[in-house]
């Protein structure tokens, strides 16, 4: 597997462990190997585990590392994803379910994959997916942070640290929609859907272990606010500092050194 990339800096902010890497390749490889080790550890103790994945270019190196590990018994893993656009055709390349299937699920074949279906009744889908999430605890959440500090699609206007819902429909704020253009996912701002389904912040915070991968210069302001700002829905990712087992993986570009 080659040498394990070492962080150029490590710190802890409140409860949040922060590892800074020289570049996004080292970040993704290190995070992927850490998550893989945790998966194998948990599968050594229990019959199966439940995981939630983010779909974004920031996750590419992490997902590639997971997919390349031959020792993970994916047949014992139940996989969820954390958000999906509303209003895109089922065959749209920007759909998060499609992204994760192509980048990970189709390669490793998890035992069970639960995809969010945003094409029909939103109320019915929130109940269906919420019931699936509630069936048993979530073991591992693999996430990122948006340019506006969102986690999943919990943008500042709709983020709620005490949200009573498991999954909900939200209106995306302009900064979030512009990020999708910046990431190369859509050709223009007007092409980005205005609404989405997202797991709520308490749902993601319920995971036993959180791995948060945030590379690149466009995320620098969000990372600074996450680590130094007040814990507030003004920057939803600040809530990660309250989780007892969350590790934030950043590179020099996103950390600012």
QUIPE-V659279 format. One record per backbone hydrogen bond with DSSP energy under -1.0 kcal/mol. NH is the residue of the N-H (numbers start at 1). CO is the residue of the C=O. Records with the same first field share a line. If there is no record, write none. Layout:
BEGIN
NH = CO + CO
END
This chain:
BEGIN
8 = 20
9 = 20
11 = 18
13 = 16
15 = 241
16 = 13
17 = 246
18 = 11
19 = 248
20 = 9
21 = 250
27 = 23
28 = 24
29 = 25
30 = 26
31 = 27
32 = 28
33 = 29
34 = 30
35 = 31
36 = 32
37 = 33
38 = 34
39 = 35
40 = 36
41 = 37
42 = 38
43 = 39
44 = 40
45 = 42
46 = 42
49 = 76
51 = 78
52 = 140
53 = 80
59 = 56
60 = 57
63 = 59
64 = 60
65 = 61
66 = 62
67 = 63
68 = 64
69 = 66
74 = 72
76 = 73
77 = 74
78 = 49
79 = 112
80 = 51
82 = 53
84 = 197
86 = 195
92 = 89
95 = 92
99 = 95
100 = 96
101 = 97
102 = 98
103 = 99
104 = 100
105 = 100
106 = 101
108 = 104
109 = 105
111 = 74
112 = 77
114 = 79
125 = 121
126 = 122
127 = 123
128 = 124
129 = 125
130 = 126
131 = 127
132 = 128
133 = 129
134 = 130
139 = 50
140 = 50
141 = 209
142 = 52
143 = 211
146 = 150
149 = 146
154 = 151
155 = 153
158 = 155
159 = 155
163 = 160
168 = 198
170 = 196
172 = 194
177 = 173
178 = 174
179 = 175
180 = 176
182 = 178
183 = 179
184 = 181
185 = 180
186 = 180
191 = 188
192 = 189
196 = 170
197 = 84
198 = 168
199 = 82
200 = 166
204 = 200
205 = 201
207 = 204
208 = 138
209 = 139
210 = 245
211 = 141
212 = 247
213 = 143
214 = 249
219 = 216
220 = 217
223 = 219
224 = 220
225 = 221
226 = 222
227 = 223
228 = 224
229 = 225
235 = 232
237 = 149
238 = 235
239 = 236
240 = 237
241 = 238
242 = 239
243 = 240
247 = 210
248 = 17
249 = 212
250 = 19
252 = 21
255 = 251
256 = 252
257 = 252
END
